[in-house]
Amino acid sequence: MSKVKKVVKMSQERLVELRKLDFLSEDQIQLMIDHDFISGKNHKTGRKVMETSDGRYTQPSLSFVGNGKNTPYTSSMVDLKNEFEELVEKYTTVVKD
């Protein structure tokens, strides 16, 4: 049985550093984003939330239940994820904890 290597994600901050140093091109960065190699969470900017009917906050999320941790996304999964992120940007506000 062969071992599956764990995919390590890069932080957005590290990606910006590598781009500033010209280690990565815009095309390489986009490829990393498309294949979900970049961590999407940025704790410094806050949480993207929607307000519920009782005044509390909820965070919209999308997950692919049943997709293995080390299984790469298909192109349609990446498209859905990108469209979902556009909707999150449109309908949420950022709150800092």
GIPE-V784973 format. One line per field, one symbol per residue. phi: phi as a letter, one per 40 degrees, with the letter a starting at -180 (. if undefined). psi: psi as a letter, one per 40 degrees, with the letter a starting at -180 (. if undefined). A space follows every 50 residues. Layout:
phi: ???
psi: ???
This chain:
phi: .ccccccbcccccccccccccgcbcccccccccccgcbcccbccchbcbb ccccgcbbbcababcgcddbccccccccccccccccccdcbbbcbcc
psi: hiihihhhiiidddddddddefdiidddddddddefehhehgedeaihii hideeiiihiihighehidehiiiddddddddddddddddeiihih.
